[in-house]
Amino acid sequence: MHTSDFKIASNRTQRHRVINLQTKIFNTSEQDLVEASELIKGGGTLAFPTETVYGLGADATSNIAVAKIYQAKGRPSFNPLIIHCFSIDQIKAFALWSSEAQVAADKFWPGPLTMVLPLLPESNISSLALAGLQTVAVRIPEHPIAQKILKLSNTPLAAPSANPSGTVSATKAEHVISRLY
């Protein structure tokens, strides 16, 4: 597998319970990125590169898709997820934007900075992704593949690191395959 490849997965085996596992490896061609984005829109999960680690992403507006992240990682549901977006305007649809947030965004985005912002009352972000909080952690990744997937899927992605909860974060596609799937 090349580092330009990324991995799609719907479910995994967890603690002696067998769950349907579906995995597909995509490359970075336009056709594959479109197909990966369609998988996100259909409620699937996607491991994709960011400028720091691989993220395990799903539609942040879907409780079912977000639940798949918690299941795949073995992550406790009280631990909220970071929401990845492709633009500030996308964030403004669900989070309260401030002048302080704008200053930080102008200096550090796109990039690895995560901001925690107040949630708007009309937000459509999954309550599972928020772990019941009235705040939301957001970031705009710089990695071109992450940006392309975010734009093509046109939905915020809940995306923690693509590794089992409590283990070292995956920095290569090979790590995702060996540790998570």
Kinemage of the C-alpha trace (Angstrom):
@kinemage 1
@onewidth
@group {chain A} dominant
@subgroup {mainchain}
@vectorlist {calphas} color= white
{ca met a 1} P 0.000 0.000 0.000
{ca his a 2} L 1.285 3.451 -0.875
{ca thr a 3} L 1.074 6.435 1.450
{ca ser a 4} L -1.178 8.095 -1.134
{ca asp a 5} L -3.748 5.343 -0.541
{ca phe a 6} L -6.357 5.605 2.152
{ca lys a 7} L -8.770 3.145 3.641
{ca ile a 8} L -12.526 2.831 3.961
{ca ala a 9} L -14.187 0.716 6.606
{ca ser a 10} L -17.711 0.281 7.895
{ca asn a 11} L -17.241 -1.959 10.933
{ca arg a 12} L -14.669 -4.150 12.658
{ca thr a 13} L -14.413 -7.116 15.020
{ca gln a 14} L -14.650 -6.081 18.641
{ca arg a 15} L -14.090 -8.164 21.799
{ca his a 16} L -15.030 -11.643 20.573
{ca arg a 17} L -18.118 -10.335 18.814
{ca val a 18} L -18.007 -10.627 15.042
{ca ile a 19} L -19.310 -7.632 13.142
{ca asn a 20} L -19.608 -7.326 9.379
{ca leu a 21} L -16.307 -5.923 8.087
{ca gln a 22} L -16.228 -4.066 4.788
{ca thr a 23} L -12.975 -2.509 3.664
{ca lys a 24} L -11.954 -0.842 0.446
{ca ile a 25} L -8.674 0.896 -0.327
{ca phe a 26} L -8.857 3.994 -2.499
{ca asn a 27} L -6.082 5.947 -4.146
{ca thr a 28} L -6.019 9.684 -4.693
{ca ser a 29} L -7.523 9.769 -8.183
{ca glu a 30} L -10.485 12.078 -8.719
{ca gln a 31} L -12.772 9.079 -9.322
{ca asp a 32} L -11.708 7.380 -6.094
{ca leu a 33} L -12.070 10.596 -4.080
{ca val a 34} L -15.595 11.043 -5.437
{ca glu a 35} L -16.414 7.421 -4.531
{ca ala a 36} L -14.969 7.901 -1.040
{ca ser a 37} L -17.060 11.035 -0.584
{ca glu a 38} L -20.173 9.141 -1.661
{ca leu a 39} L -19.368 6.532 0.986
{ca ile a 40} L -19.317 9.311 3.600
{ca lys a 41} L -22.662 10.664 2.334
{ca gly a 42} L -24.065 7.127 2.609
{ca gly a 43} L -23.153 6.798 6.296
{ca gly a 44} L -19.837 4.950 5.962
{ca thr a 45} L -16.534 5.625 7.672
{ca leu a 46} L -13.306 6.658 6.018
{ca ala a 47} L -9.698 6.685 7.181
{ca phe a 48} L -7.957 9.620 5.528
{ca pro a 49} L -4.698 11.545 5.921
{ca thr a 50} L -4.406 14.908 7.623
{ca glu a 51} L -1.250 16.946 8.107
{ca thr a 52} L -0.702 15.299 11.506
{ca val a 53} L -2.246 11.797 11.670
{ca tyr a 54} L -4.806 9.663 9.856
{ca gly a 55} L -8.366 10.443 10.878
{ca leu a 56} L -11.328 8.068 10.979
{ca gly a 57} L -14.124 10.193 9.560
{ca ala a 58} L -17.869 9.962 9.193
{ca asp a 59} L -20.739 12.360 8.525
{ca ala a 60} L -20.866 14.489 11.691
{ca thr a 61} L -24.598 15.078 11.209
{ca ser a 62} L -25.510 11.375 11.345
{ca asn a 63} L -25.881 9.591 14.689
{ca ile a 64} L -25.531 6.217 12.950
{ca ala a 65} L -22.335 7.208 11.113
{ca val a 66} L -20.817 8.730 14.267
{ca ala a 67} L -21.679 5.599 16.270
{ca lys a 68} L -19.580 3.600 13.785
{ca ile a 69} L -16.521 5.654 14.740
{ca tyr a 70} L -16.991 4.929 18.440
{ca gln a 71} L -17.526 1.249 17.655
{ca ala a 72} L -14.504 0.918 15.353
{ca lys a 73} L -12.164 2.634 17.815
{ca gly a 74} L -13.583 1.148 21.000
{ca arg a 75} L -13.830 4.766 22.146
{ca pro a 76} L -15.932 5.703 25.185
{ca ser a 77} L -19.049 7.630 24.167
{ca phe a 78} L -18.370 10.352 26.747
{ca asn a 79} L -15.279 11.412 24.748
{ca pro a 80} L -16.352 14.014 22.125
{ca leu a 81} L -15.029 14.031 18.570
{ca ile a 82} L -13.301 16.773 16.577
{ca ile a 83} L -15.355 18.046 13.635
{ca his a 84} L -13.357 18.661 10.458
{ca cys a 85} L -14.614 21.212 7.920
{ca phe a 86} L -13.346 22.721 4.683
{ca ser a 87} L -14.283 26.340 5.462
{ca ile a 88} L -15.137 28.784 8.197
{ca asp a 89} L -18.549 29.297 6.587
{ca gln a 90} L -19.238 25.584 7.071
{ca ile a 91} L -18.342 25.915 10.771
{ca lys a 92} L -20.543 29.007 11.172
{ca ala a 93} L -23.573 26.847 10.301
{ca phe a 94} L -23.289 24.999 13.636
{ca ala a 95} L -20.890 26.928 15.925
{ca leu a 96} L -20.812 30.451 17.317
{ca trp a 97} L -18.001 32.292 15.548
{ca ser a 98} L -16.213 35.141 17.321
{ca ser a 99} L -13.615 37.754 16.440
{ca glu a 100} L -11.117 35.820 18.597
{ca ala a 101} L -11.799 32.673 16.600
{ca gln a 102} L -11.239 34.640 13.393
{ca val a 103} L -7.849 35.892 14.591
{ca ala a 104} L -6.740 32.340 15.441
{ca ala a 105} L -8.110 30.987 12.148
{ca asp a 106} L -6.322 33.665 10.128
{ca lys a 107} L -3.030 32.720 11.776
{ca phe a 108} L -3.266 28.919 11.997
{ca trp a 109} L -5.814 27.575 9.478
{ca pro a 110} L -5.805 25.538 7.498
{ca gly a 111} L -3.682 23.453 9.818
{ca pro a 112} L -3.552 21.346 12.982
{ca leu a 113} L -5.203 23.857 15.355
{ca thr a 114} L -8.432 22.666 16.993
{ca met a 115} L -10.761 25.309 18.420
{ca val a 116} L -13.545 24.629 20.905
{ca leu a 117} L -16.533 26.864 20.173
{ca pro a 118} L -20.050 27.246 21.579
{ca leu a 119} L -22.610 25.149 19.727
{ca leu a 120} L -25.445 26.994 18.001
{ca pro a 121} L -28.936 25.928 19.178
{ca glu a 122} L -29.942 25.060 15.581
{ca ser a 123} L -26.854 22.897 15.035
{ca asn a 124} L -27.347 19.658 13.128
{ca ile a 125} L -24.136 18.057 14.466
{ca ser a 126} L -24.786 14.627 15.984
{ca ser a 127} L -25.237 14.729 19.751
{ca leu a 128} L -23.100 11.557 19.872
{ca ala a 129} L -20.172 13.433 18.320
{ca leu a 130} L -20.542 16.119 20.989
{ca ala a 131} L -20.845 13.652 23.890
{ca gly a 132} L -23.693 15.783 25.246
{ca leu a 133} L -21.655 18.996 25.424
{ca gln a 134} L -22.835 22.419 24.290
{ca thr a 135} L -19.443 23.094 22.702
{ca val a 136} L -17.878 21.683 19.567
{ca ala a 137} L -14.218 21.078 18.690
{ca val a 138} L -13.490 22.146 15.101
{ca arg a 139} L -10.575 22.288 12.731
{ca ile a 140} L -9.834 22.895 9.083
{ca pro a 141} L -7.116 20.459 7.993
{ca glu a 142} L -4.468 21.560 5.518
{ca his a 143} L -3.825 18.189 3.871
{ca pro a 144} L -5.010 18.338 0.223
{ca ile a 145} L -6.686 14.895 0.366
{ca ala a 146} L -8.586 15.804 3.538
{ca gln a 147} L -9.638 19.105 1.946
{ca lys a 148} L -10.805 17.370 -1.241
{ca ile a 149} L -12.855 14.773 0.676
{ca leu a 150} L -14.432 17.480 2.843
{ca lys a 151} L -15.390 19.553 -0.203
{ca leu a 152} L -16.708 16.607 -2.225
{ca ser a 153} L -18.766 15.177 0.645
{ca asn a 154} L -19.972 18.693 1.527
{ca thr a 155} L -20.625 17.708 5.123
{ca pro a 156} L -18.663 18.215 8.334
{ca leu a 157} L -16.746 15.084 9.301
{ca ala a 158} L -16.433 13.806 12.844
{ca ala a 159} L -12.883 12.486 12.741
{ca pro a 160} L -10.742 11.387 15.660
{ca ser a 161} L -7.439 9.667 14.953
{ca ala a 162} L -7.702 6.359 13.068
{ca asn a 163} L -6.415 4.029 15.781
{ca pro a 164} L -7.910 1.983 18.606
{ca ser a 165} L -8.783 4.215 21.550
{ca gly a 166} L -5.860 4.657 23.923
{ca thr a 167} L -3.162 3.625 21.428
{ca val a 168} L -0.635 5.613 19.397
{ca ser a 169} L -2.154 7.596 16.527
{ca ala a 170} L -1.716 6.299 12.985
{ca thr a 171} L 0.622 8.428 10.855
{ca lys a 172} L 0.718 6.120 7.812
{ca ala a 173} L -1.946 4.185 5.919
{ca glu a 174} L -0.132 0.987 6.889
{ca his a 175} L -0.675 1.835 10.561
{ca val a 176} L -4.421 2.144 10.000
{ca ile a 177} L -4.578 -1.261 8.341
{ca ser a 178} L -2.473 -3.044 10.948
{ca arg a 179} L -3.981 -1.459 14.030
{ca leu a 180} L -7.602 -0.638 13.298
{ca tyr a 181} L -8.779 -3.170 10.738
